[in-house]
Amino acid sequence: MRGEHLLIMAINKTLVQQLSLEEKAALVSGKDFWFTAGVKHINLERMMMTDGPSGLRKQASASDALGLNKSVTAVCFPSSALTACSFDRTELNQLGHHLGVAAKSERVGVLLGPGINLKRSPLAGRNFEYFSEDPYLAGELASAYVNGVQDEGVGVSVKHFAANNRENQRFTMSSNMDERTLRELYLAPFEKVVKTSQLATVMCSYNAINGTLNSQNQRLLTTILREEWGFKGLVMSDWGAVADHVAALKAGLDLEMPGKGQASMDEIVAAVQAKQLTEADLDQAVLRVLQMVADWQPANEKVVKYDLEKQHEFARQLAAKSFVLLKNDQQALPIKSNDSLTIIGELAKRPRYQGGGSSHVNSYQVSIPLDVIQKKRTDASFEMGYRLDDETVDESLIQTAVTTAKSVDKVVIFAGFPESMESEGFDKTSLNLPDNQNKLI
């Protein structure tokens, strides 16, 4: 395998010499939203990459970074916030295998995930997508996940490198900290994955660290990532994270995603001609793009069907293994077969099982909690209690729910944040549930 890899590298170095300056500039810029560029005369095909961490978000037509447009049908697996509660490397490795199968079947070369940033604050809007506030746990589970995906022949891009721990002002903020904090907390999960997996790519984040943009941070992308940790793969940008493509290439970034078309290419060509960027630096980035495509381009020529039902069942089992019972006062659980029962809360009918944004999956199947419960307990009643789309306290809904609750032995309340309060792109302002849910409880 080592010999084969070296042979491919030698071939790729020869191919780089056959490229014009303009072709090299095109290769270090994404062709469009999801694809790398191809070059016909060296038989280099374009390669697709796509989200996401908890399920495939392959968009066949209109593309976006926030899950707004439709994607192919796929299984939505439990989010990293839940799977981390399993503390189970084996389960995360199996999750990776399932994601790899889905990506490979859809001819996706690189999966954009997992996200392994730390949960610095419980208010962070994207916490559902990350494993933990503990760098050890995040690194261990991410490594298992990555190895599972890549064992299926699909590359992984861990994100967002680094110290990208909030959503508000994520494009402009600087995460300022001392060296020990940076190393022991915010870099630690990435270091673990790099050193224990033959990682395909790392995605650099929007933010700066101590005043230097991550996309232009040579110490981060080259000194630490490559020279200290031994990373051999490709560094790509988060979508739109590159402010200065020439400075980014010099710092160690290989691929801007998505590319800016002709403007990107013209900028790079002009920089080389003006000796602001050496062609050797450009060649190094091109070589890494060629290597990524050689290593991870799907072998199949067409989309291949895979077992969605089997994956959905795995998702159900993984969720069950990850649940945490925080307390069980007066032995309220388990509910006995002869206990009269009512279910309260609109979330029982409209479950919120995934976060909003780039990780959003067009789910193959959704298990509705109320339907599942009433299938097993046909006598279980239901009361709305509140409306998800309106936080206004509705006293009539609450009173009806309270009256019903008084008439039964056990009550199960479904409560939680609606998507309007928790998503990629913004942070929460409070940990309080919506007023109508608090008043109900």
C-alpha positions in Angstrom: 0.0 0.0 0.0 2.9 2.3 0.9 4.6 1.6 -2.4 1.3 2.2 -4.3 0.9 5.6 -2.6 4.5 6.6 -3.5 3.9 5.6 -7.1 0.8 7.7 -7.3 2.7 10.6 -5.8 5.4 10.3 -8.4 2.7 10.2 -11.2 1.0 13.2 -9.7 4.3 15.2 -9.7 4.8 14.4 -13.3 1.2 15.5 -14.0 1.8 18.9 -12.3 4.6 19.5 -14.8 2.2 19.1 -17.6 -0.2 21.8 -16.4 -0.2 25.4 -17.5 -0.2 28.2 -14.9 -3.8 28.9 -15.5 -4.8 25.2 -15.0 -2.9 25.1 -11.7 -4.7 28.2 -10.6 -8.0 26.5 -11.5 -7.2 23.4 -9.5 -6.6 25.2 -6.2 -10.1 26.8 -6.5 -13.3 24.8 -6.3 -15.0 24.5 -9.7 -18.4 25.3 -8.1 -20.2 24.8 -4.8 -19.4 21.1 -4.4 -16.8 20.0 -7.0 -13.1 20.3 -7.5 -12.0 21.3 -11.0 -11.1 18.7 -13.6 -8.4 18.8 -16.4 -9.2 16.8 -19.5 -5.8 16.5 -21.1 -4.4 14.7 -18.0 -7.6 12.7 -17.5 -8.3 14.3 -14.2 -12.0 14.1 -13.3 -13.8 16.6 -11.0 -14.6 15.2 -7.5 -17.6 15.9 -5.3 -17.6 16.6 -1.6 -20.6 17.3 0.5 -22.0 17.6 4.0 -22.4 16.2 6.5 -21.7 15.0 10.0 -25.0 13.2 10.7 -26.2 12.2 7.3 -25.5 12.8 3.6 -26.6 16.2 2.3 -25.9 15.7 -1.4 -27.6 18.5 -3.4 -28.2 17.4 -7.0 -29.4 20.8 -8.2 -29.6 24.1 -6.4 -26.7 24.4 -3.9 -26.3 26.2 -0.6 -24.3 26.0 2.6 -27.2 26.1 5.1 -29.5 23.3 4.1 -32.1 25.5 2.5 -32.4 23.7 -0.8 -33.4 20.1 -1.2 -30.9 17.2 -1.0 -31.1 13.5 -1.8 -33.0 11.3 0.5 -30.7 9.9 3.2 -30.9 8.6 6.8 -30.5 11.2 9.5 -28.3 9.7 12.2 -28.3 11.0 15.8 -26.3 14.2 16.1 -22.9 14.2 17.7 -24.3 15.9 20.8 -26.2 12.6 21.4 -23.7 10.0 20.1 -21.0 11.5 22.4 -23.1 10.4 25.3 -22.6 6.8 24.3 -18.8 7.1 25.1 -18.6 4.2 22.6 -15.8 4.2 20.0 -17.2 1.1 18.4 -20.6 2.6 17.8 -19.0 5.8 16.3 -16.8 3.7 14.1 -19.9 1.9 12.8 -21.7 5.2 12.3 -18.7 6.2 10.1 -19.0 3.0 8.1 -22.7 3.8 7.4 -21.9 7.3 6.3 -19.1 6.1 4.1 -21.4 3.6 2.4 -24.0 6.3 1.7 -21.4 8.7 0.4 -19.7 6.1 -1.8 -23.1 5.0 -3.2 -23.8 8.6 -4.2 -20.3 9.0 -5.7 -19.2 11.5 -3.1 -15.4 11.6 -2.6 -15.1 13.6 0.6 -17.5 13.9 3.5 -17.5 17.3 5.2 -17.5 16.2 8.8 -17.3 15.5 11.7 -17.2 18.9 13.4 -14.9 18.5 16.4 -14.9 22.0 17.9 -15.3 22.1 21.7 -18.5 23.3 23.4 -17.0 26.3 25.0 -20.4 27.6 26.0 -23.8 25.9 26.3 -25.2 28.9 24.4 -23.3 28.1 21.2 -25.7 27.7 18.4 -24.0 24.7 16.7 -23.4 22.6 19.8 -25.7 19.9 18.5 -23.1 19.3 15.8 -20.1 18.9 18.1 -19.2 16.0 20.4 -18.2 17.5 23.7 -16.6 20.2 25.9 -14.0 17.6 26.7 -11.1 17.5 24.2 -10.2 13.9 25.0 -13.7 12.6 24.4 -14.1 14.7 21.2 -10.8 13.4 19.8 -11.4 9.7 20.7 -14.9 9.6 19.2 -13.9 11.7 16.1 -11.0 9.3 15.4 -13.3 6.3 15.5 -15.8 8.0 13.2 -13.2 9.1 10.7 -11.6 5.7 10.5 -15.1 4.2 9.8 -15.8 6.5 7.0 -12.4 6.3 5.4 -12.4 2.5 5.6 -15.2 2.6 3.1 -13.0 4.5 0.6 -14.5 8.0 1.3 -12.3 10.8 2.6 -13.2 12.9 5.6 -12.7 16.6 6.3 -12.6 17.4 10.0 -13.8 20.9 10.8 -13.6 23.7 11.8 -9.8 24.2 12.4 -9.6 25.9 14.9 -11.1 27.6 17.9 -14.3 28.2 16.0 -16.6 27.9 19.0 -19.5 30.3 18.4 -21.8 31.3 15.6 -22.3 35.0 16.2 -19.6 37.0 14.3 -17.9 33.7 13.2 -16.7 35.4 10.0 -15.0 38.2 11.8 -14.1 37.2 15.4 -10.7 36.6 16.8 -10.4 33.8 19.4 -7.7 35.2 21.7 -6.0 32.9 24.2 -2.6 31.8 25.6 -0.6 29.0 24.1 -1.4 26.4 26.7 -5.2 27.0 26.3 -4.9 26.7 22.6 -2.9 23.5 22.7 -4.5 21.6 25.6 -8.1 22.5 24.7 -8.9 23.8 21.2 -6.3 22.0 19.2 -6.3 18.7 21.1 -9.2 17.0 19.3 -7.7 17.8 15.9 -4.2 16.6 17.0 -5.7 13.3 18.1 -7.4 12.7 14.8 -4.4 13.7 12.7 -2.1 11.4 14.6 -4.4 8.4 14.6 -6.1 8.5 11.2 -4.7 8.8 7.7 -6.9 11.9 7.4 -7.8 13.1 3.9 -8.5 16.8 4.6 -8.8 19.4 7.3 -11.2 22.3 6.9 -9.9 25.7 8.2 -12.5 28.0 9.8 -13.7 31.5 9.3 -12.3 33.1 12.4 -8.9 34.4 13.4 -6.7 33.2 16.3 -5.0 36.0 18.2 -5.6 38.4 15.3 -4.5 36.2 12.4 -7.1 34.8 10.1 -7.0 31.0 10.2 -7.0 30.8 6.4 -3.8 32.9 6.4 -2.2 31.5 9.5 1.1 29.8 8.5 1.8 28.7 12.1 -1.5 27.0 12.3 -1.7 25.4 8.9 1.9 24.6 8.3 4.1 24.7 11.4 1.6 23.0 13.8 -0.5 20.9 11.5 2.1 19.6 9.0 5.5 20.0 10.7 4.6 19.2 14.3 1.7 16.7 13.8 2.8 15.2 10.5 -0.4 15.9 8.5 0.0 14.7 4.9 -3.4 15.5 3.5 -5.1 18.6 2.0 -6.2 21.8 3.8 -9.4 23.3 2.4 -11.3 26.4 3.4 -14.7 26.5 5.0 -17.2 27.8 2.4 -16.2 31.5 1.8 -13.5 31.6 4.5 -10.7 32.9 2.2 -10.2 36.6 2.3 -6.9 36.6 0.4 -6.2 33.6 -1.7 -2.6 34.3 -2.4 -1.8 34.8 1.3 -3.8 31.7 2.1 -1.7 29.6 -0.4 1.5 30.9 1.1 0.3 30.0 4.6 -0.5 26.4 3.7 -4.1 26.3 2.5 -4.5 24.1 -0.6 -8.0 24.5 -1.8 -10.5 27.4 -1.7 -14.1 26.3 -1.5 -16.1 27.3 -3.3 -13.9 29.0 -5.9 -14.6 32.5 -7.1 -14.4 31.5 -10.8 -12.2 33.5 -13.1 -11.4 36.1 -10.5 -9.7 33.5 -8.3 -7.6 32.2 -11.2 -6.6 35.7 -12.4 -5.5 36.6 -8.8 -3.2 33.6 -8.5 -1.8 33.9 -12.0 -1.0 37.6 -11.5 0.6 36.9 -8.1 3.0 34.3 -9.7 3.8 36.5 -12.6 4.6 39.4 -10.1 6.6 37.0 -7.9 4.3 37.6 -5.0 3.7 33.8 -4.9 6.3 31.2 -6.0 5.2 28.6 -8.5 6.7 26.0 -6.2 4.2 27.0 -3.5 1.4 26.8 -6.0 2.7 23.4 -7.3 2.6 22.0 -3.7 -1.1 22.9 -3.3 -1.9 21.5 -6.8 -0.1 18.3 -5.9 -2.2 17.9 -2.8 -5.4 18.4 -4.8 -4.3 15.7 -7.3 -3.4 13.4 -4.4 -6.8 13.9 -2.8 -8.6 13.1 -6.0 -6.3 10.1 -6.6 -6.9 8.7 -3.1 -10.7 9.4 -2.8 -12.3 9.7 -6.2 -15.2 7.1 -6.1 -14.6 4.1 -8.3 -18.3 3.6 -9.3 -19.4 5.2 -12.5 -23.0 5.6 -11.3 -25.1 6.0 -8.2 -25.5 2.7 -6.4 -28.5 1.8 -4.2 -27.8 1.0 -0.6 -30.0 -0.3 2.3 -31.7 2.8 3.8 -33.9 0.7 6.0 -30.8 -1.0 7.5 -29.2 2.4 8.2 -32.4 3.7 9.7 -32.5 0.8 12.1 -28.9 1.4 13.1 -29.7 5.0 13.7 -32.5 3.9 16.1 -30.3 1.6 18.0 -27.5 4.2 18.2 -29.9 6.7 19.6 -31.1 4.2 22.2 -27.5 3.4 23.3 -26.8 7.1 23.6 -29.7 8.3 25.8 -28.9 9.5 29.3 -31.3 9.3 32.2 -30.4 12.3 34.4 -32.5 11.4 37.3 -35.4 9.1 38.3 -37.1 10.5 41.4 -39.5 8.2 43.2 -38.8 5.5 40.6 -41.1 7.2 38.0 -39.5 5.0 35.4 -40.0 2.5 34.0 -43.7 3.1 33.2 -45.7 0.0 34.1 -48.1 -1.6 31.7 -51.1 -0.9 34.0 -50.2 2.8 34.5 -52.6 5.1 32.8 -50.6 7.4 30.6 -50.9 10.7 28.7 -48.3 12.4 26.4 -48.1 16.2 26.4 -46.3 18.5 24.0 -46.4 19.2 20.3 -42.8 17.9 20.0 -44.2 14.4 20.5 -46.0 14.9 17.1 -43.4 17.1 15.4 -40.0 15.8 16.8 -37.0 18.0 16.5 -34.4 15.4 15.6 -31.7 17.4 13.8 -30.3 20.9 13.8 -30.6 23.6 11.2 -27.9 24.6 8.7 -25.3 22.7 6.7 -25.9 19.4 8.6 -29.6 19.3 7.7 -30.6 16.0 6.1 -33.6 15.2 3.8 -34.6 12.3 6.0 -35.5 8.9 4.6 -37.9 8.2 7.5 -38.9 10.0 10.7 -40.2 8.0 13.7 -43.0 10.1 15.3 -42.7 9.5 19.1 -46.5 9.8 19.7 -47.2 7.2 16.9 -44.7 4.8 18.3 -46.0 5.2 21.9 -49.6 4.8 20.9 -48.8 1.8 18.8 -47.6 0.1 22.0 -50.1 1.8 24.3 -53.3 2.3 22.5 -54.8 3.8 25.7 -52.3 6.6 25.9 -53.9 10.0 25.4 -52.3 13.2 24.0 -52.6 16.9 24.7 -50.9 19.6 22.8 -49.9 21.8 25.7 -48.2 24.4 23.6 -47.5 25.3 20.0 -44.0 25.1 18.5 -44.6 27.9 16.0 -45.9 30.4 18.5 -44.2 31.0 21.9 -47.3 32.8 23.2 -48.7 31.2 26.3 -52.1 29.6 25.5 -53.9 29.1 28.8 -56.6 27.0 27.3 -54.0 24.4 26.0 -52.2 24.4 29.3 -55.4 24.0 31.3 -56.6 21.1 29.2 -53.2 19.4 29.6 -53.2 19.9 33.3 -56.7 18.5 33.7 -55.8 15.4 31.7 -52.5 15.0 33.7 -54.4 14.9 36.9 -56.5 12.0 35.7 -53.7 9.6 34.9 -50.9 7.8 36.7 -48.0 8.9 34.5 -47.3 11.9 32.3 -44.6 12.2 29.6 -43.8 15.7 28.5 -42.0 16.5 25.3 -40.2 19.8 25.6 -37.2 21.5 23.9 -35.9 24.3 21.7 -37.6 24.9 18.4 -35.4 25.4 15.4 -36.0 29.2 15.6 -34.0 29.2 18.8 -31.1 26.9 17.9 -29.3 26.6 14.5 -26.1 27.2 12.6 -25.6 30.9 12.0 -26.5 32.3 15.5 -26.1 31.5 19.1 -28.7 31.2 21.8 -29.3 34.1 24.1 -30.7 32.0 26.9 -30.9 28.4 28.1 -34.6 28.9 29.1 -37.2 26.9 27.2 -39.8 29.0 25.4 -42.3 30.7 27.7 -45.2 28.5 26.7 -43.3 25.3 27.5 -42.0 26.7 30.9 -45.5 27.7 31.9 -46.9 24.3 31.0 -44.3 22.4 33.0 
